[in-house]
Amino acid sequence: MRAILTLVEPVVVINKLGTSFFDMALTQTVYNQSLKATAGDSDQAQALSSRFLLIQSVLSSVAAMLSIIPLSRMADRHGPKVFLVASQMGSVLGMFTLVIFMYCEVPLEFLYLGSLLHGLSGGGPMFWAGVAALASLSSEQGKRTLKLNIVDFCFGVAGVVGGLLSGYLYQMGPSILLLTAILVSVVALLYSVFALTDSRHSLSESEPLLAEYENGKTMDRVSVGMLMSAMVLFILGMVGAENVLQLYLLKPPLSWDSIWAGYGRAATSAMYLSSFIGVLGLFKVLGDTALTLLGIVSNCTGMAIMAFTVESWVYFLARGIMMFACVPMPTLRAMLSKNLHPQQYGRVFGLLQLVLAVTDLLSNVFFTSIYPLTLGWFSGFCFLLSCAISYISAVPIMYVNLSLKDNSKSSFGGFFSDHAE
């Protein structure tokens, strides 16, 4: 029983269910309000909604940047679980602002307060910093890539369930969907506070750090920097385009309702499942680097197809091609953790998530600014641009692979077998 309470996966699952319900409620509410404000003009409503979501993202990201220093200091004293608890408290508080908006006559801009509260508590960046740190601390080095992909697998399962249910719950009533989101999120918070324990796996002499070479180095700063750069480039190309895609599906020619939007979110989350199956079956054959590159190619190819989606079946075809799109991030985090001492996890993963929060912000600003300008001539342009940017993330990964191969040939048996356990 005690071993179960060290698992971070239940928190990830329950939290994802809650956020899936809330995201559906928020997106539909914002878009419906935008349609009313623009007298039913879908293009203007798309532009208005994207501008709202952009400002919301900016507020949340900037607030998260302000919270990183105090939260990191608390995590140094009390453990990375602080990241989980603080961010989930802010998430629940932020959800209540949508409740107030639904039942009180307040302007749409009132919802910015919820984004601010969520950001000041650490937001998504600090939640995932805590998840990555706790998952790494509770796993052996040789099993860390699999462990972090299991976390993403659980995230994907919850996303599929949440996506499928959220559309139907919204049809029953927006308030029912929102209330369910709050209740589920509160359960996740209570589990983090009272049930989850911090268990650290002690490295043995038979498990040296990945970057601990014969010359006594304990950390390859160049490799760490390159791995973080790869994650930044991948997120830069992916996050903003995915957010724009949620609006793209609501306008003609697709014009999805909440049910179809739920199917779309479920298909997106299903990529976590297929990615995990890919890691489970291919890790021993390919290794970290080749798996990551496979995920990048899968993601970029599918995103390029999204640019030409005019019928629903094309969307689901693209998602099928993106079956390994969720492999890169957890695998890169595992590679990064192998270059660090366990005592550095909280600090470095916190810094990483801060950098990714900035990247998330820039990506959203970039794509949501371009998207309204392309509606008149080629609204899928953003997805081609996403493809090009994410492909660049392969460059630092290949550099790390070649660099470590030169430094320790015995540890890296070639381009398709490095880190294989």
VEXTIMI-637933 format. One record per residue (C-alpha): x, y, z. Coordinates in steps of 0.25 Angstrom, whole numbers, padded with zeros to 4 digits, always signed. Layout:
<atoms>
XYZ;...
</atoms>
This chain:
<atoms>
+0000+0000+0000;+0011+0010+0003;+0018+0007-0010;+0005+0011-0017;+0005+0024-0010;+0018+0028-0015;+0012+0027-0030;+0010+0041-0036;+0001+0035-0047;-0012+0035-0039;-0010+0050-0038;-0008+0052-0052;-0020+0044-0056;-0030+0051-0047;-0024+0065-0050;-0025+0062-0065;-0040+0058-0064;-0043+0071-0057;-0035+0080-0066;-0041+0073-0078;-0055+0076-0073;-0051+0090-0070;-0044+0093-0083;-0056+0089-0091;-0066+0098-0082;-0056+0109-0084;-0054+0108-0099;-0069+0106-0102;-0073+0118-0093;-0062+0128-0099;-0066+0124-0113;-0081+0125-0111;-0079+0139-0104;-0071+0143-0116;-0081+0138-0126;-0092+0147-0118;-0082+0159-0118;-0080+0158-0133;-0094+0155-0137;-0091+0141-0142;-0079+0144-0151;-0070+0132-0149;-0057+0138-0154;-0059+0150-0145;-0062+0141-0134;-0050+0132-0136;-0041+0145-0136;-0048+0150-0123;-0047+0136-0116;-0032+0135-0120;-0029+0149-0115;-0036+0145-0102;-0028+0132-0101;-0015+0139-0104;-0017+0149-0093;-0021+0138-0083;-0009+0130-0087;+0000+0143-0085;-0005+0146-0071;-0004+0131-0067;+0010+0130-0072;+0015+0143-0066;+0009+0140-0053;+0016+0126-0053;+0029+0133-0055;+0027+0141-0043;+0024+0129-0035;+0036+0120-0039;+0046+0126-0029;+0037+0125-0016;+0032+0111-0020;+0046+0106-0023;+0051+0110-0009;+0039+0103-0003;+0042+0091-0011;+0056+0091-0007;+0052+0090+0008;+0039+0082+0006;+0041+0074-0006;+0035+0075-0021;+0021+0071-0016;+0020+0086-0013;+0019+0088-0028;+0007+0079-0029;-0001+0084-0017;+0001+0099-0020;-0002+0098-0035;-0015+0090-0032;-0020+0100-0022;-0018+0111-0032;-0025+0102-0043;-0037+0100-0034;-0038+0115-0030;-0037+0118-0045;-0049+0109-0048;-0058+0117-0038;-0056+0130-0047;-0064+0122-0058;-0075+0119-0048;-0076+0134-0044;-0076+0137-0059;-0088+0127-0062;-0097+0132-0051;-0093+0147-0049;-0094+0158-0059;-0079+0160-0061;-0071+0163-0074;-0063+0152-0081;-0050+0159-0076;-0053+0155-0062;-0048+0141-0066;-0034+0147-0067;-0034+0147-0052;-0035+0132-0052;-0023+0131-0061;-0015+0140-0052;-0019+0132-0039;-0015+0119-0046;-0002+0125-0051;+0002+0131-0037;+0001+0117-0031;+0011+0112-0042;+0001+0107-0052;+0003+0096-0062;+0019+0098-0062;+0020+0095-0047;+0010+0084-0047;+0019+0077-0058;+0032+0080-0051;+0027+0073-0039;+0022+0061-0047;+0035+0060-0054;+0043+0061-0041;+0035+0051-0033;+0034+0041-0044;+0050+0042-0046;+0052+0041-0031;+0044+0028-0030;+0050+0021-0042;+0063+0014-0045;+0072+0021-0056;+0070+0009-0066;+0055+0010-0065;+0053+0025-0065;+0050+0026-0079;+0039+0016-0078;+0034+0022-0064;+0032+0036-0070;+0025+0030-0082;+0016+0022-0073;+0013+0036-0067;+0009+0041-0080;+0001+0029-0083;-0007+0031-0071;-0009+0045-0075;-0014+0041-0089;-0023+0031-0083;-0030+0041-0075;-0030+0051-0086;-0037+0041-0095;-0048+0038-0084;-0049+0053-0081;-0050+0057-0096;-0061+0047-0098;-0069+0050-0086;-0067+0065-0086;-0075+0067-0099;-0087+0059-0094;-0086+0066-0080;-0087+0080-0087;-0099+0075-0095;-0106+0072-0082;-0102+0086-0077;-0090+0095-0076;-0092+0096-0061;-0092+0081-0060;-0079+0080-0067;-0072+0091-0059;-0077+0086-0046;-0071+0072-0049;-0058+0078-0053;-0057+0085-0040;-0061+0073-0032;-0051+0064-0039;-0040+0075-0038;-0043+0076-0023;-0041+0061-0021;-0027+0062-0028;-0023+0073-0019;-0027+0065-0007;-0020+0053-0011;-0007+0061-0013;-0008+0067+0000;-0012+0055+0009;-0008+0042+0001;+0004+0045-0008;+0017+0042-0001;+0031+0046-0006;+0040+0034-0008;+0054+0036-0013;+0061+0025-0020;+0076+0024-0016;+0086+0022-0027;+0095+0010-0026;+0109+0009-0031;+0104+0000-0042;+0095+0012-0047;+0105+0023-0050;+0100+0036-0056;+0099+0036-0071;+0108+0048-0072;+0118+0043-0062;+0130+0040-0071;+0144+0034-0068;+0150+0048-0065;+0141+0050-0053;+0131+0059-0059;+0117+0058-0052;+0109+0067-0061;+0110+0070-0076;+0105+0085-0076;+0106+0085-0092;+0097+0073-0093;+0087+0078-0082;+0087+0091-0090;+0084+0084-0103;+0074+0075-0098;+0066+0087-0092;+0068+0094-0105;+0061+0083-0112;+0050+0083-0103;+0048+0098-0105;+0048+0097-0120;+0038+0085-0120;+0029+0092-0110;+0030+0105-0118;+0025+0099-0131;+0014+0090-0124;+0007+0097-0113;+0002+0110-0120;-0002+0102-0133;-0010+0092-0124;-0017+0103-0117;-0021+0109-0130;-0026+0096-0135;-0036+0096-0125;-0042+0108-0131;-0040+0104-0145;-0049+0092-0143;-0061+0101-0138;-0061+0109-0151;-0066+0105-0165;-0064+0096-0173;-0063+0086-0160;-0072+0094-0151;-0071+0084-0140;-0081+0084-0128;-0077+0080-0114;-0079+0065-0117;-0069+0065-0128;-0060+0074-0121;-0060+0064-0110;-0056+0053-0120;-0045+0062-0125;-0039+0064-0111;-0040+0049-0109;-0033+0046-0121;-0022+0056-0117;-0021+0049-0104;-0020+0036-0110;-0007+0040-0116;-0001+0038-0102;-0006+0023-0102;+0000+0020-0115;+0013+0027-0112;+0014+0019-0099;+0011+0006-0107;+0022+0010-0117;+0032+0013-0105;+0029-0001-0099;+0031-0008-0112;+0043+0000-0118;+0051+0005-0107;+0060-0007-0106;+0062-0007-0121;+0064+0008-0124;+0068+0015-0111;+0065+0029-0106;+0070+0037-0118;+0064+0029-0129;+0051+0029-0121;+0051+0044-0120;+0054+0046-0134;+0042+0037-0138;+0033+0045-0129;+0037+0058-0136;+0035+0052-0150;+0021+0047-0146;+0017+0060-0140;+0022+0069-0151;+0016+0060-0162;+0002+0059-0156;+0002+0074-0153;+0005+0077-0168;-0007+0069-0172;-0015+0077-0162;-0013+0089-0171;-0021+0083-0182;-0032+0078-0173;-0046+0081-0179;-0053+0068-0174;-0054+0061-0161;-0048+0048-0166;-0035+0056-0170;-0033+0061-0156;-0034+0047-0150;-0025+0042-0161;-0015+0053-0157;-0016+0049-0142;-0013+0034-0146;+0000+0038-0153;+0003+0046-0140;+0002+0033-0132;+0017+0035-0127;+0016+0050-0125;+0016+0049-0110;+0029+0042-0109;+0039+0053-0110;+0036+0061-0097;+0036+0050-0086;+0048+0043-0093;+0056+0056-0093;+0052+0058-0079;+0058+0044-0076;+0070+0047-0084;+0072+0060-0076;+0070+0054-0062;+0081+0044-0066;+0090+0056-0067;+0087+0061-0053;+0089+0057-0039;+0076+0054-0032;+0078+0066-0022;+0078+0075-0035;+0064+0070-0040;+0055+0080-0033;+0064+0092-0036;+0067+0088-0051;+0053+0083-0054;+0047+0095-0048;+0056+0104-0057;+0052+0095-0069;+0038+0097-0067;+0040+0112-0065;+0047+0112-0078;+0036+0104-0085;+0026+0114-0079;+0032+0125-0086;+0033+0117-0099;+0018+0113-0097;+0015+0128-0096;+0023+0132-0108;+0017+0120-0116;+0003+0125-0113;+0006+0139-0116;+0013+0135-0129;+0002+0126-0134;-0010+0133-0129;-0005+0146-0135;-0003+0140-0149;-0015+0131-0149;-0025+0143-0151;-0017+0148-0162;-0018+0135-0170;-0033+0133-0169;-0035+0140-0182;-0025+0133-0191;-0020+0120-0184;-0025+0117-0170;-0016+0104-0169;-0003+0112-0171;+0000+0112-0156;+0001+0097-0156;+0011+0096-0167;+0019+0107-0159;+0018+0098-0147;+0023+0086-0154;+0035+0094-0159;+0039+0099-0145;+0037+0086-0138;+0046+0079-0148;+0058+0088-0144;+0057+0082-0130;+0064+0070-0136;+0077+0077-0138;+0081+0078-0123;+0077+0064-0121;+0086+0059-0132;+0097+0068-0127;+0096+0062-0113;+0096+0048-0118;+0108+0050-0127;+0115+0057-0115;+0113+0046-0105;+0116+0036-0115;+0130+0042-0117;+0132+0043-0102;+0127+0030-0098;+0126+0020-0109;+0124+0008-0099;+0111+0015-0094;+0106+0019-0107;+0106+0008-0117;+0101+0016-0129;+0091+0025-0134;+0079+0015-0132;+0084+0008-0119;+0088+0019-0110;+0083+0018-0096;+0077+0005-0099;+0075-0004-0086;
</atoms>
